[in-house]
Amino acid sequence: MPAHAPSNGSPALAPLADIPMGQWRALAEHVAEPNAYYLPDWVLAVSASARGRTGALALSAFSDAPLAYDGPARMIGLLPVISMWRACKIPLPALMSAQPYGTLCTPPLDCDLAEAAVERLMQEARKAGAHALILRDMSLDGKAMRAFTEVLRLNGMRPRLMQSYLRACLDATRNADELLLDALGAKKLKELRRLRHRLADHGAISFEVARTPNEVATALETFLALEASGWKGKRGTALVQHDGDVIFIRRATAALAETGQCEIVTLRAGDTPVAGAIVLRHQDRAFYFKLGIDERFAKYSPGVQLTLDLTRHLCSDPAIRSVDSTAAPDHPMINPIWRGRFAIGDVLIPLRRYDPLVPMIHTALTLHRSAEETARGVVRLIRSRGKSH
């Protein structure tokens, strides 16, 4: 590791597996802002085996207040991290949010002590040798970001927004049929009903929700086969194509099903699964993790058909108030259906006032992102030309 990277041997940083599970679970039940991708059972499974995401460390914050059970203090904040060197091969002293597979890295902070949690997480980052925290995929208008912003303000600093975009979300408190009519219009819904009738020529349409551990385990294998049968399989990015990824998803979904925090939904035509999706739940929010379809039925829009049924399912659940699509900006399938939007972005958190290294870190990250975007553009161009031939 380069000399400028924070040391993994620092007592301020601990392997995620060493975080006290009871305290982590208690924190997850009392957070300022839900994030299923940082639930312990999910992120521990990611860190144990997911391709390119193993071995994350954690900054943790504790209060001085006694726990309800034996112990001197309770956990009030947690931030899974990796070094900037590991994330970007940039030899500067910063820590970055560990990517938990889902595109949301809002850290769990105690809802009553969010600012105290932020203050202590920043202290721990400084002890680890970091000069900045890079919070990737943060909910920019949520309670967690407001806590970081307020702590920085009180210390004469401010966050630096690196990039941002608007992401689709669902207001699950609304009537689903009214919401879908407002979003898609009568003409589009009529066309989708026509396609659904045509799909029914292959067998009666059913929408199944797997909730129990046994149901989820069975439905997961169906989902994995659907995902691998499509374009992700062709590109080699389907979960089942990589041993570490499939170990992670089986472990994570099984564990979360035990606590009612994972569902797998499947759309069938007769006995044939035509679309499936994994949905996570945390407090009053759901998270639309991944969708897989059987592309032999693509002309019937199976992914859209499943999403319509999922919308009705979640809107009818009084425990769920909102759903994060966790989708890319301008996603062509979900954006027209779920018209709610919220801001997601990457934020640089300075850890010391007037630190000359902070502008260097900011510039290095900006240049790195520009190079990545150029590379992605080249890949898209190559793929488009390959399709044209």
N, C-alpha and C positions, 0 to 999 in steps of 0.2 A: 504494500500500500504506500502511496506517495506520502512524503512527510507532511503535506498540507491537509491530508484527509483526517477527520476526527478519528481517534483511536477506538477500535472495537473493544479494547480492554478497559476502557473507562468505566468506573463504577456507575456513572450516570446513564450508561447504556446497558441494557440487559437483553439477552435473547428473549423473544416473545414467549417461548415455552417456560421461561422462569418466572413469568408474571403470575402472582397468586390468582388462581382461577376463581376462587370464591369472591375475591374483591373485584375482579374484572367483571364477573357476572352481575354483581351488585351495582357497579357503575353503569353497566349497559341498561339496567332497569330504571336508571335515574338520570338519564342524559338530557342535556339542553336541546339536542337535535339528533333525531334518529339517523342511523347509518348501518344497515344490515351488513355491509361489507367490512365493518370493523367489529362485528360480533365475534367473541372469542372463538367459537367453533368454526367460523368461516375463515378468519384470518390465520388461525393456527394451522388449518389444513392447507391453505395457500402457502404459508411459509415453510411447511414441512416438505412439499413435493412439487408445487406448481412450477412449470418450466420458466426459468428466468426470474422467479420471484421468491426463491427459498432464502432462508437465513436472515430475515429481517430482524432488526433490533427494536427496542422500545425506549422512549422517554416516558417516565411515569411521574405523576404528581400525587402527593398525599396531604391530607389535612391533619391538623393536630387534634381534631375531635375524635373521641373514642368510637369504635365500631359498636354496633348493636351486639355483636358477638365478641369473643375475646380478641384483643389486639390493640395496639397503641394508636393506630391511625387508620383512616379509610382512604382508599384510592378515589381521587376526584378528577383525574385526567390521565389520558394515555395517548401517545402518538407513536405509531409504528414508523420507523425510519430506515433509510439506507444512506450511505455517504454519497456526496455529489460525485466522487470519483467512480463509485460503482454504478451510479445511475447514468452518468454522462461521460465518464473518463476525463473529467475536468479536475485538476489537482488543486482545488480551492476548498477552504474549511467551511463547508455548509452541509447540512443534513436535509434530506428530502423525504416527503411522505412516501412510505412504501406502498406500491400499487397492489391493491387487494383483489385484482382481477376485475372487479366491477369499477366503473369510472366514477367513483365518489370516495374522497379521502377525508371528509369532514371528521375530525377526531372526536371521540367521546369525551365530553366535559360534563361534570356534575351540574345539574340544572340550577342548583342553589348557590354554587361556588365556582361558576364558570371563569370569572376573572382571576380568582385565586389560583385556579388550575392552570390558566394560561401563564401567569407569573411564574409558577413553579416549573412548568415545562420549559420555559425560556431559561430559567436558572440552570436546569439540568442540561440543556443544550450547550450553554456556556461552559459548564463543567466538563463536557465532552470535547471541548476545544472548537466548537462551531462558532462562526461569526454570523450566520444567518440560518433561518429555517425556510425551506421552500415548501409551501403547502400546495400540493398539486390537486387539481380537481376538487376545489373547495366550493361549497355553497356560499356564494358571495353575499347574500342578503340574509343569511340565517343567524341564529343566536351565537354560534361558535365564532363566526367571523367578526361579529360585533364585539365579542369579548376580546379577541386579539387586538382589534382596532382601538378599543378603550384602554387596554393596558399599555399599548404603544403610546397613545396620546398622553397618558399620565407620566410616561417616561420621556417625553419630548421627542417621540419618533412617530413614524407613520408607515403603514404597509405599502409595498410597491406592487401594483398589479402588473403581472407579466403578460397575461393574455386572458381573454374571456369569450364566452359565447352563451347563447340562450338555448336551453334544453327543454324538450317537451315533457309535460307532466299532466296528470289527470286529477281533476277535482272530483274525488270519489263521493263527496257529499251531495252531488247533483243527481237528478234522475237520469239514468243512463240513456233512455230513449230520447229524451229532450236534448241531452248533451250531444248525442250522435247526429241528431237531426240538425242542430245548430252548426256542427262541425262540417258535416258532409253534404247536407242538403238532401231534399227529397229525391232528386233525380239520381244522385250517386247511390243512395241507399237502395233505390229500386233496382239499379243495375247489380248491386251486390247480392240482393235477394234472388235475382235471376240466375246469377252464377252459382249461388248456393243450391238452387233447385237443380241445376245441371250437375253439380257435384253429387247431389243425392241420387242421381241415376246410377252411381257406383255403390250405393248402399245408404241406409238411413243415417242421417247426420247426428252425431252425439258429441257432447262436450263433457269431458271427464275431469274431475279435480282429485288428484291424489294428495292425501294429507298425512296418513299414518306412515310410520317408518317402512312397513312392508309395501304399502301402496307406492310410496315415493321411490323405493328401490326398484320396483318393477317399471314404473313410469320413466325413471331416469334412463334405463337401458333402451326404451323406445325412443326417448329424446335423442340419446347419443347416436343411435342408428339414423334417425332423421337428419341430424346435423351433418353427419359424415357423408350422407348421400347427396348433399348439395354442393354449392360452390365452395364452402369452407373445406369440404373433403378434397375437392379438386386442388385447392391451394395448399393443402396440408396443414390447415389451422383448426380443424375440428378437434374437440377435446379428446375424443377417443383415440386419436392418432398419436398421442404422446403419453407414455406411461405415467409420468409425473402429473400431468393434467387430469387424467382419468382417475388416478388415485385420489387426488385432491377433491374432485367434484363428488365422487362416491362418498368419501369421508364427510365432507361438509354437509351435503344434503341429508345424509343419514342422521347426523348429529342435530341439525336444525329441525328436522322433522320431529325429533323427540320432544322438542319444546314448542312445536306448533309454529315455527318460523320459516318453514319452507313448504311450498306447494308446487306440484308439477301439473300443468294442464295439458290435455291432449284433445285434439279434434279428430274424429274418425268419420270415415264414410264406410258404413258397415263395419267390418272387422279391420279395415285398413287405416292405420294412423296417417293422416295427411299433414298434420302440424302439431308441434309441441313447444312448450315454453317452461322455463324455470322462473318461479316468482319467490322472492324472499320477503319476509315481513319483520318489521321492528317497530314496536310501539304502534302508533296510528298511521304508519306509512308502509307501503309496499314498494318493491323494487323489481322491475321487469328485467331480469338478468340476461336471458338468451332465448332466441327463437330458432327453431329448426323446422324445415318443411320438406315434404316429398315433392321434388320438382317435376315429377311426372304429372302432377295435378296443378302446375303453376298457372294454367289459364283460368283456373277458378279462384285465384287469389287466396290460397289457404292461409297464408300468414295474416292477411287482413281479416278473414273470416274468424280465425281464432282470436285475434285482438278485439273484435267486436264482442265476442262471447266473454272474453276476459274482462272487458270494460263493464259489461252488465253484471258479471260476477262480483267484481270489486266494488262497484257502486251500490250493490245490494248488501254489502257487509258493513254493519254499523261500526265495527272496530277499525275500519280503514277510512281515513279522511283524505289522503292524497297518495298518488303513485308516481314515483320517479321512473321515467322511461329508461334512464341510464344510457340513452342513445347519443349518437354523434349529432353535431349541429346539422340542421337541415336534413334530417333523416327522411327519405322519401316515403317510407311506409307509415311511421308513427306520427310525424308532424301534422299531416292533414286530419288525423283522427283525434289526437289529444292536443287541444289548442292552448292549454295552459303552458306558460313558460316561466322558467326561473334561471337565474344567472349562475354559471359555473366558471371557475377560472383558476389560474395558478398565481399564487401570491408570495412575494418575498417578504419575510419578516426579519428585519434587522435586530440584532441582539445587543448592540451597544450604540450609543449616540456618536455621531460623527466618525464612524468606523470607515477608514479609507478602503477596506477590503470589500465593503458592501457594493459600491459601484462596479468594482471589478467582477464580482460574482454575477451581478445583474447583466453586465455586458457579455460575459462569457456565456450565460444561459441564452441570451438573445441571439447570439451568433450560432450557438448550437442548434437552437430551434429553427433558425433560418436554413441551416444546412439540411436538417431533417426534412423540412417542407420541400426543399428542392429535390431531395432524393425521392420523396413520395410522389412528386409530380412526374419525375422520370419513370418511375414504376408504372404509374397510371397510363402514361403515354405508351409505354411498351405493351401493356395489356390491351389497350384499345386498338393498337395496330395489329396485335395478334388476333383479335376478334374479327377485324375487318378482312383478314386473309383466311 
